[in-house]
Amino acid sequence: MKNNPEPQQTYFDDPFWLAHVVLGYLFWSTFVEVIPILWYFPLEHLGVTGWEFVLVLFFLPCLFLSFSWLRSLVSRYLGVFHALGVLGLFTYYAPNLPSRVLLLVLFTSIGMVGRFAMIWNPRSRDSSTWGLLLGLITLLSFRFGFNTLNPVWINATLNGFAVFLGIFSSLILGSEPDRNLTIPKPKPKRHIGNHWLPVGIGFGTLLFTTQWLVTSHVVLPRWLDLPTFPYGIGSIYASLGGLFVSLWFPSFSQSLIWYLIAMVSSVCLIYTPKNIGIYAGYVVISFLVSLWPGAVNSVRKFPPGRTIAVTIFVYILEQLAIIWTVAYNFVPLGEYMRERTTQVFLVVMVITKMACPMVAQKPLDVLRKDRLPNKKIVQTVVMIILVILGPSFYKRSLDYGETDHPHVGIDQLRSLMWAVHFGYDNGGWNSFDSMSNFIKNSKANIIGLVETDTARPYMGNRDVLEWLEEDLHMYSDYGPSTLNNTWGCGLLSAFPILSVVHENLPSPEGEIACLIDATLNVSGKLIDVIVVHFGNTEHYLDRELQAKFVYELVSKKVRPVVWLGYLTDRPGSKNYKTVVSSGLLDTTRAMDRYCLYIFYKNLELLNFERLDRGSISDTEGQVATFALPR
């Protein structure tokens, strides 16, 4: 008598499906935090420091899944590995940055062991994949509601609650006896285009591009110089669209047609007008999300150790590539990657499809219909996500454009110039709240900020300007888009911004310098505000050309001007004299300044102050108060 095969359990028939969503969300929460934390060390030292090698811990899954007895151990104690991964959230309480980095990378790597193990476990593969996708969309929703910050890293209460949920979910999954199976080591099938090396390369690239584009709603709008609200909401809907494509049209999600649509959309995102490019970007996001189930199904056919090793190596290599495009001035061989962000994007989009070979005449193990998740439960989860998103959308729509920031007086301008250190304080912690309090205490109503372009994967895809605009109820301008490869300059104003022009200043030798030229309506009077970040000290030609550019710009202006700049020169230097010869006046005679300056034209200076920034940033704040012309 033949034994009847055990029926295949579909994903959301699993009574603990919600635990997979929780663990998926928490995995992304810790995983995407690792590179930004490591980034702080080269940021402080302006070069490679050696701390980057701690990423070797990311290869732990290769070790654990390469040997049968270790694979068996992981499978038997899968809940423990998930729980240890969740403990990475406890690094919120770490006493210093080095300990936080080591513990976060270690615990995240252990969590990755469990995450990768489930790919090779037929009992948990589908559960893990769909939970990971729903967790990703939940992360997007939360970051929209919390103005680009992940709530698990905001305060101790939310962090502790997340740890509790994560440990509880890990224990639930670990208690299931049918998950304590030895992870199989499959024999690779020899098909053209179906080999562990290209599939590993593609999967590592898919992991990277997902972190780059899909873990925050601000990325696409900041690429295209569009406001994050309401355009950021489209990224969430696009990710939901990708989920539905993979759910209802699994063969199409792996097809040549869908791939070509995504490639055309990638080109349109970069090279078409922004109002067209943003919708092309939404298609790209849908494509990336839809690729995950097929990619996991493809990856699981090959030996875990070597496939994961290639995946992690490619992921790290592509992270370095995107860092090199902007930090080329401080890293070895940086000149070869200078300003090549768009090229990196197009290349990784082409490579991503290698993770999931196309459905040809003979489909390569396309996800079977009987292995798709229960559609009603997926719809329920999507509705939960929309319920989470709805109040955030409503709140932000009410606050959008509201400017109740306290003014100094209707006949005064109080301007602040500050370098915000990319939203990190001097200990390497997120400083958004502290920055907001500093600005509030300054009573400034026009604020120029530099070092603000943080909508990048190695800076956590955060957005300093969105956070401050919302928290301070001010108008804002982000400055040149992220694709311009500058370090960023931004403007906050309690007064309406009528027009704005973004400029990349001449920078033939060093990093790209940026400038904002904005016109404000200040109590019925038009005031021009310029925010500028010059190049580095060692690049004399750059700073000379930039000073001449500013001279030509300001000398033509007849309206009152407030100039908020990071000049990278001492008072009385050649470039300083070039800038002020445009008709600008300095706000103080202090000679111990080097970077920050406030100049003005056709205004009456009432007061100048230098504010101690404490540990919030590595530079002081400067405030100048002006009377408006009669």
Secondary structure as the mmCIF struct_conf table of DSSP 4:
data_model
#
loop_
_struct_conf.conf_type_id
_struct_conf.id
_struct_conf.beg_label_comp_id
_struct_conf.beg_label_asym_id
_struct_conf.beg_label_seq_id
_struct_conf.end_label_comp_id
_struct_conf.end_label_asym_id
_struct_conf.end_label_seq_id
HELX_LH_PP_P HELX_LH_PP_P1 LYS A 2 THR A 10
HELX_RH_3T_P HELX_RH_3T_P1 TYR A 11 ASP A 13
BEND BEND1 ASP A 14 ASP A 14
TURN_TY1_P TURN_TY1_P1 PRO A 15 PHE A 16
HELX_RH_AL_P HELX_RH_AL_P1 TRP A 17 HIS A 45
TURN_TY1_P TURN_TY1_P2 LEU A 46 LEU A 46
BEND BEND2 GLY A 47 GLY A 47
BEND BEND3 GLY A 50 GLY A 50
HELX_RH_3T_P HELX_RH_3T_P2 TRP A 51 PHE A 59
HELX_RH_AL_P HELX_RH_AL_P2 LEU A 60 PHE A 64
TURN_TY1_P TURN_TY1_P3 LEU A 65 SER A 66
BEND BEND4 PHE A 67 PHE A 67
HELX_RH_AL_P HELX_RH_AL_P3 SER A 68 ARG A 76
TURN_TY1_P TURN_TY1_P4 TYR A 77 TYR A 77
HELX_RH_AL_P HELX_RH_AL_P4 LEU A 78 VAL A 86
HELX_RH_3T_P HELX_RH_3T_P3 LEU A 87 TYR A 93
BEND BEND5 PRO A 95 ASN A 96
HELX_RH_AL_P HELX_RH_AL_P5 LEU A 97 ALA A 117
HELX_RH_3T_P HELX_RH_3T_P4 MET A 118 TRP A 120
TURN_TY1_P TURN_TY1_P5 PRO A 122 SER A 124
HELX_RH_AL_P HELX_RH_AL_P6 ARG A 125 GLY A 145
TURN_TY1_P TURN_TY1_P6 PHE A 146 THR A 148
HELX_RH_3T_P HELX_RH_3T_P5 PRO A 151 TRP A 153
TURN_TY1_P TURN_TY1_P7 ILE A 154 ILE A 154
HELX_RH_AL_P HELX_RH_AL_P7 ALA A 156 GLY A 174
TURN_TY1_P TURN_TY1_P8 SER A 175 SER A 175
HELX_RH_3T_P HELX_RH_3T_P6 PRO A 177 ARG A 179
HELX_LH_PP_P HELX_LH_PP_P2 THR A 182 PRO A 184
HELX_LH_PP_P HELX_LH_PP_P3 PRO A 186 LYS A 189
STRN STRN1 HIS A 191 HIS A 191
TURN_TY1_P TURN_TY1_P9 ILE A 192 GLY A 193
STRN STRN2 ASN A 194 ASN A 194
HELX_RH_AL_P HELX_RH_AL_P8 TRP A 196 VAL A 214
BEND BEND6 THR A 215 THR A 215
TURN_TY1_P TURN_TY1_P10 HIS A 217 VAL A 218
HELX_RH_AL_P HELX_RH_AL_P9 VAL A 219 TRP A 223
TURN_TY1_P TURN_TY1_P11 LEU A 224 ASP A 225
HELX_RH_AL_P HELX_RH_AL_P10 THR A 228 TRP A 248
HELX_RH_AL_P HELX_RH_AL_P11 PRO A 250 SER A 253
TURN_TY1_P TURN_TY1_P12 GLN A 254 GLN A 254
BEND BEND7 SER A 255 SER A 255
HELX_RH_AL_P HELX_RH_AL_P12 LEU A 256 TYR A 271
BEND BEND8 THR A 272 THR A 272
HELX_RH_AL_P HELX_RH_AL_P13 LYS A 274 VAL A 299
TURN_TY1_P TURN_TY1_P13 ARG A 300 LYS A 301
BEND BEND9 PHE A 302 PHE A 302
HELX_RH_AL_P HELX_RH_AL_P14 PRO A 304 TRP A 324
TURN_TY1_P TURN_TY1_P14 THR A 325 VAL A 326
BEND BEND10 ALA A 327 ALA A 327
TURN_TY1_P TURN_TY1_P15 TYR A 328 PHE A 330
BEND BEND11 VAL A 331 VAL A 331
TURN_TY1_P TURN_TY1_P16 PRO A 332 LEU A 333
HELX_RH_3T_P HELX_RH_3T_P7 GLY A 334 TYR A 336
TURN_TY1_P TURN_TY1_P17 MET A 337 GLU A 339
HELX_RH_AL_P HELX_RH_AL_P15 THR A 341 THR A 352
HELX_RH_3T_P HELX_RH_3T_P8 LYS A 353 ALA A 355
BEND BEND12 CYS A 356 CYS A 356
BEND BEND13 GLN A 361 LYS A 362
BEND BEND14 LEU A 364 ASP A 365
HELX_LH_PP_P HELX_LH_PP_P4 VAL A 366 ARG A 368
HELX_RH_3T_P HELX_RH_3T_P9 LYS A 369 ARG A 371
BEND BEND15 LEU A 372 LEU A 372
HELX_LH_PP_P HELX_LH_PP_P5 PRO A 373 ASN A 374
HELX_RH_AL_P HELX_RH_AL_P16 LYS A 375 ASP A 399
TURN_TY1_P TURN_TY1_P18 TYR A 400 GLY A 401
HELX_LH_PP_P HELX_LH_PP_P6 HIS A 405 HIS A 407
BEND BEND16 VAL A 408 VAL A 408
TURN_TY1_P TURN_TY1_P19 ILE A 410 ASP A 411
STRN STRN3 GLN A 412 ALA A 419
HELX_RH_3T_P HELX_RH_3T_P10 HIS A 421 GLY A 423
STRN STRN4 TYR A 424 TYR A 424
TURN_TY1_P TURN_TY1_P20 ASN A 426 GLY A 427
BEND BEND17 GLY A 428 TRP A 429
STRN STRN5 ASN A 430 ASN A 430
HELX_RH_AL_P HELX_RH_AL_P17 PHE A 432 SER A 442
TURN_TY1_P TURN_TY1_P21 LYS A 443 LYS A 443
BEND BEND18 ASN A 445 ASN A 445
STRN STRN6 ILE A 446 VAL A 450
BEND BEND19 GLU A 451 GLU A 451
BEND BEND20 ARG A 456 ARG A 456
HELX_RH_3T_P HELX_RH_3T_P11 PRO A 457 MET A 459
TURN_TY1_P TURN_TY1_P22 GLY A 460 ASN A 461
HELX_RH_AL_P HELX_RH_AL_P18 VAL A 464 LEU A 472
TURN_TY1_P TURN_TY1_P23 HIS A 473 HIS A 473
STRN STRN7 TYR A 475 ASP A 477
BEND BEND21 PRO A 480 PRO A 480
HELX_RH_3T_P HELX_RH_3T_P12 THR A 482 ASN A 484
STRN STRN8 THR A 486 THR A 486
STRN STRN9 CYS A 489 SER A 493
BEND BEND22 ALA A 494 PHE A 495
STRN STRN10 ILE A 497 LEU A 505
HELX_LH_PP_P HELX_LH_PP_P7 PRO A 506 PRO A 506
BEND BEND23 PRO A 508 GLU A 511
STRN STRN11 ILE A 512 ILE A 512
STRN STRN12 ALA A 513 VAL A 522
TURN_TY1_P TURN_TY1_P24 SER A 523 GLY A 524
STRN STRN13 LYS A 525 HIS A 533
TURN_TY1_P TURN_TY1_P25 THR A 537 GLU A 538
HELX_RH_AL_P HELX_RH_AL_P19 TYR A 540 SER A 555
TURN_TY1_P TURN_TY1_P26 LYS A 556 LYS A 556
BEND BEND24 ARG A 559 ARG A 559
STRN STRN14 VAL A 561 TYR A 566
BEND BEND25 ASP A 569 ASP A 569
TURN_TY1_P TURN_TY1_P27 PRO A 571 GLY A 572
BEND BEND26 SER A 573 SER A 573
HELX_RH_AL_P HELX_RH_AL_P20 LYS A 574 VAL A 580
TURN_TY1_P TURN_TY1_P28 SER A 581 SER A 582
BEND BEND27 GLY A 583 GLY A 583
STRN STRN15 LEU A 585 ASP A 586
BEND BEND28 THR A 587 THR A 587
BEND BEND29 MET A 591 MET A 591
BEND BEND30 TYR A 594 CYS A 595
STRN STRN16 LEU A 596 LYS A 601
BEND BEND31 ASN A 602 LEU A 603
STRN STRN17 GLU A 604 LEU A 611
TURN_TY1_P TURN_TY1_P29 GLY A 614 SER A 615
BEND BEND32 ILE A 616 ILE A 616
BEND BEND33 ASP A 618 THR A 619
STRN STRN18 GLY A 621 ALA A 627
HELX_LH_PP_P HELX_LH_PP_P8 LEU A 628 PRO A 629
#
